[in-house]
Amino acid sequence: MASRRDFLTTATLTAAGFALAPLVACSQEGAPPLAAPPAPHADTPFSGTLLKRAIPVSGEQIPVIGMGTSGSFEVGRDAAARTPLREVLRRFTAAGATVIDTAPTYSSAEDVLGDLVADAGLRPKLFLATKLSGVSGRDEGLAQFNDSLRRLQTDKVELLQAHNLRDTQTQFALARELQQQGKVRYTGLTHYREEAQAELADEMRRLKPDFVQINYSPVSRGAETAIFPLARELGIAVMVNRAFEDGRLFAQVKGKPVPAWASEVGADSWGQLFLKFVLSEPAVTVVIPATSKPHHQTDNLKAGTGALLDEKQRAALVAAIG
């Protein structure tokens, strides 16, 4: 996933293509006024306690802020690029966060994550999630999983997901088999596009995974009808990806002040508001924003503390994005 800074740099060069809409929250009847643009502030340490939610199938509580590795951890053996990732990981675990999502098809992400976790001795503190991705047949899936364990430098993972509805029946059956062997604690299904959610819902009914991973944001809300009610009905945990729309949400509010009402939920950035929007959906168990920037990691973590958005605030945020 693109970082805020990297994406906004690109967005500036291609601004005409975005056709950004004006901020309209203040035109909504009863919507709170906007605050003045906040003054730049230092990279302050995280404080507080992360909210936790239960995995329905077990009751195990996990922190609501997790972390993705797509893009951000795909840095290979570049020592300079790994240095900020060490701090990203340190801040994450110091705050009490645990859930990290990766995949064997995220180029070097599993290798980088495995090295950094092992170097810091953090494996006992983490809830690692990976995937069976881009493979066909049980043998390919099993070989890929064993390679993931090697790359992650572990003998088990907390969550194994059949990725993007590829060879779903075979790969999910393998995940269940590995779960029975004690190499996997939970099983899951994933996708990252709204148009796949109807098919994903069919597979949720048929296979009843422990987790489902989907995209959800203030501008991609199909999961509210296609996935969330079913997840509640079946007792399936929900992991959310693409909460920032791969950085596009930051382009849509670039230069705009954070709404005055953000202070009511303890937020002082757009990123925190976007994540709090996702978490204000009760069916969501954890959200996994990716970053390679330590100060963005702290910002993400802050979204997992304090109050979440009520319906009026959710509507105001959607309107503000335009």
C-alpha positions in Angstrom: 0.0 0.0 0.0 1.4 3.5 -0.9 2.4 5.7 2.0 0.7 9.0 2.6 3.7 11.1 1.5 4.6 9.0 -1.6 1.0 9.0 -2.8 0.5 12.7 -2.3 3.7 13.4 -4.2 2.3 11.4 -7.1 -1.1 13.0 -6.7 0.3 16.5 -7.0 1.8 15.6 -10.4 -1.4 14.2 -11.6 -3.9 16.4 -9.9 -6.1 17.0 -12.9 -6.9 13.3 -13.1 -8.4 13.3 -9.6 -10.9 16.1 -10.2 -11.1 16.6 -6.5 -14.4 17.6 -5.1 -14.8 20.5 -2.7 -15.2 19.8 1.0 -19.0 19.9 1.7 -19.4 18.9 5.3 -20.2 22.4 6.4 -23.0 22.6 3.9 -24.8 19.7 5.5 -27.7 20.7 7.7 -26.6 20.3 11.3 -23.0 19.4 10.4 -20.4 20.8 12.7 -18.1 23.6 11.4 -14.6 23.0 10.3 -11.6 23.8 12.4 -8.7 26.0 11.3 -5.9 24.0 9.7 -3.9 22.5 12.5 -0.4 23.8 13.2 2.3 21.3 12.4 3.1 19.2 15.5 6.0 17.0 16.6 6.0 13.3 16.2 4.6 12.6 19.6 4.8 9.1 21.2 1.8 6.9 21.3 -0.1 6.8 24.6 -3.3 5.1 25.7 -4.6 1.6 25.4 -5.7 0.1 22.1 -9.3 -1.1 21.8 -9.7 -4.8 21.4 -12.4 -6.9 19.8 -13.2 -10.6 20.0 -12.7 -13.2 17.3 -16.2 -14.7 17.3 -15.2 -18.3 16.9 -12.9 -18.3 20.0 -13.5 -15.2 22.0 -9.8 -14.3 21.7 -9.4 -10.5 22.0 -7.1 -8.8 19.5 -6.2 -5.1 19.1 -8.3 -3.3 16.5 -5.3 -1.7 14.8 -3.1 -4.1 12.8 -0.6 -3.7 10.0 -0.3 -4.7 6.4 2.9 -5.4 4.6 2.0 -5.0 0.9 4.3 -2.4 -0.6 5.7 -1.2 2.7 7.8 -4.3 3.5 8.7 -5.2 0.0 12.2 -3.7 0.3 14.4 -6.8 -0.1 17.8 -6.6 1.5 18.1 -2.8 1.2 19.5 -2.0 4.7 18.6 1.7 4.4 15.0 0.8 3.6 14.8 -1.7 6.4 15.9 0.9 9.0 12.6 2.8 9.3 10.7 -0.5 9.2 12.5 -1.6 12.4 11.1 1.5 14.1 7.6 0.9 12.5 7.6 -2.5 14.0 9.0 -1.3 17.4 6.2 1.3 17.7 3.6 -1.2 16.7 4.5 -3.8 19.3 5.3 -1.1 22.0 1.7 0.1 21.7 0.4 -3.5 22.2 -0.7 -4.1 18.6 -0.3 -7.6 17.4 -1.9 -8.4 14.0 0.4 -8.3 11.0 -0.9 -9.4 7.6 1.4 -10.5 4.8 1.5 -12.9 1.8 4.0 -14.9 -0.2 3.1 -13.0 -3.3 4.1 -9.6 -1.7 7.6 -10.1 -3.3 10.1 -9.9 -0.3 7.6 -8.9 2.4 7.6 -12.2 4.2 11.4 -12.3 4.2 11.8 -8.8 5.5 9.2 -9.2 8.1 10.7 -12.5 9.2 14.1 -11.0 9.5 13.0 -8.0 11.5 10.8 -9.9 13.8 13.5 -12.5 14.5 16.2 -9.8 15.0 14.0 -8.0 17.6 12.7 -11.2 19.3 9.1 -10.2 18.7 7.5 -13.4 17.5 5.8 -14.2 20.8 4.0 -10.8 20.7 2.6 -11.1 17.2 -0.5 -12.5 15.5 0.9 -13.4 12.1 -1.5 -13.8 9.2 -0.4 -15.0 5.7 -2.0 -16.5 2.7 -2.2 -19.3 0.2 -1.9 -17.1 -2.9 -1.7 -17.6 -6.6 -1.4 -21.4 -6.4 -3.4 -24.3 -7.7 -3.7 -27.7 -6.1 -2.9 -29.0 -2.6 0.8 -29.7 -3.4 1.5 -26.2 -4.6 -0.4 -24.7 -1.6 1.5 -26.9 0.9 4.8 -26.1 -0.6 4.0 -22.4 -0.6 2.9 -22.5 3.1 6.1 -24.3 4.1 8.1 -21.7 2.3 6.1 -19.0 4.1 7.0 -20.6 7.5 10.7 -20.6 6.4 10.6 -17.0 5.3 8.8 -15.8 8.4 11.2 -17.9 10.6 8.4 -19.5 12.5 6.8 -23.0 12.8 3.2 -21.8 12.8 1.0 -18.8 12.0 -2.1 -17.5 13.7 -4.1 -17.0 10.5 -3.9 -18.7 7.1 -6.1 -17.3 4.4 -7.1 -18.5 0.9 -6.4 -15.4 -1.1 -8.6 -13.6 -3.6 -10.9 -16.6 -4.3 -8.3 -18.5 -6.3 -8.7 -22.3 -6.2 -10.7 -21.6 -3.0 -12.1 -25.0 -2.2 -8.7 -26.8 -2.4 -6.7 -24.0 -0.7 -9.2 -23.5 2.1 -9.4 -27.3 2.7 -5.6 -27.2 3.1 -5.8 -24.3 5.5 -8.3 -26.4 7.6 -6.0 -29.4 7.4 -3.1 -27.3 8.7 -5.3 -25.9 11.4 -6.1 -29.4 12.6 -2.3 -30.1 12.7 -1.7 -27.1 14.9 0.3 -25.1 12.4 -2.5 -22.6 11.9 -4.8 -21.2 14.6 -7.5 -19.6 12.3 -8.6 -19.9 8.7 -9.8 -17.2 6.4 -10.9 -16.0 3.0 -9.8 -12.7 1.4 -10.4 -10.3 -1.4 -9.7 -6.6 -2.0 -12.3 -5.5 -4.5 -16.0 -4.7 -4.0 -17.1 -6.5 -7.2 -15.9 -9.8 -5.6 -17.9 -9.5 -2.4 -21.0 -11.3 -3.6 -18.9 -14.3 -4.5 -17.0 -14.0 -1.3 -20.3 -14.0 0.6 -21.3 -17.2 -1.1 -18.0 -18.8 0.0 -18.6 -17.5 3.5 -21.9 -19.3 3.7 -20.4 -22.5 2.2 -17.1 -22.7 4.0 -17.7 -20.7 7.3 -14.2 -19.4 7.7 -13.0 -18.0 11.0 -11.9 -14.7 9.3 -12.8 -12.8 6.2 -10.6 -10.0 4.8 -12.2 -7.3 2.6 -11.8 -3.7 1.5 -13.8 -1.1 3.2 -13.5 2.7 3.5 -15.7 5.8 3.6 -15.9 5.6 -0.2 -16.1 1.9 -0.7 -19.0 0.7 1.4 -20.3 -2.3 -0.4 -19.3 -4.5 2.6 -22.0 -2.9 4.6 -24.6 -4.8 2.7 -22.7 -7.7 1.2 -20.4 -8.8 4.0 -21.0 -7.3 7.5 -24.5 -8.6 8.1 -23.4 -12.1 7.1 -20.3 -12.0 9.2 -22.4 -11.1 12.2 -24.8 -13.9 11.4 -22.2 -16.6 10.9 -19.8 -15.4 13.7 -16.9 -14.5 11.3 -14.2 -12.0 12.2 -13.6 -9.2 9.7 -10.2 -7.9 8.8 -10.3 -4.7 6.7 -7.7 -3.8 4.0 -7.5 -0.7 1.8 -8.9 1.6 4.4 -7.1 4.5 2.8 -8.0 3.5 -0.8 -4.2 3.0 -1.5 -3.6 6.6 -0.5 -6.3 8.2 -2.6 -8.3 9.4 0.4 -5.5 11.6 1.4 -5.5 13.2 -2.1 -9.2 13.9 -1.8 -8.7 15.9 1.4 -5.3 17.4 0.7 -5.1 20.9 2.0 -8.4 20.7 3.8 -8.7 21.2 7.6 -9.6 18.4 9.8 -13.2 18.8 11.0 -13.7 20.5 14.3 -15.7 17.6 15.6 -12.6 15.3 15.2 -11.5 16.4 18.7 -14.7 14.8 20.1 -13.3 11.4 19.1 -9.7 12.2 20.1 -8.5 12.5 16.5 -6.2 15.1 15.1 -5.6 13.8 11.5 -7.5 12.6 8.5 -5.8 9.3 8.8 -7.2 8.7 12.2 -10.6 9.7 11.1 -10.5 7.3 8.1 -9.5 4.4 10.4 -12.1 5.4 13.1 -14.7 5.3 10.4 -13.8 1.7 9.6 -13.7 0.7 13.2 -17.1 2.4 13.9 -18.6 -0.5 12.0 -19.3 -3.1 14.8 -18.7 -6.1 12.5 -15.0 -5.0 11.9 -12.6 -6.8 14.1 -9.3 -5.3 12.9 -8.0 -2.9 10.3 -4.5 -3.4 8.7 -3.1 -0.1 7.3 0.4 -0.4 5.8 3.2 2.1 6.3 6.9 2.4 6.1 7.0 5.7 8.0 7.3 5.5 11.8 5.3 8.7 12.4 2.5 7.4 10.2 2.5 4.2 12.3 2.0 6.2 15.5 -0.8 8.1 13.8 -2.5 4.9 12.8 -2.2 3.5 16.3 -3.8 6.6 17.8 -7.0 5.7 15.8 -7.4 2.6 17.9 -7.9 4.6 21.1 -10.8 6.6 22.5 -14.2 7.1 21.0 -15.3 6.0 17.5 -17.6 7.8 15.1 -21.3 8.0 15.6 -23.7 8.0 12.6 -23.7 11.8 12.3 -19.9 11.9 12.3 -19.7 9.1 9.8 -22.0 11.0 7.5 -20.0 14.2 7.9 -16.8 12.4 7.1 -18.2 10.9 3.9 -19.5 14.3 2.9 -16.1 16.0 3.7 -14.3 13.6 1.4 -16.5 14.7 -1.5 
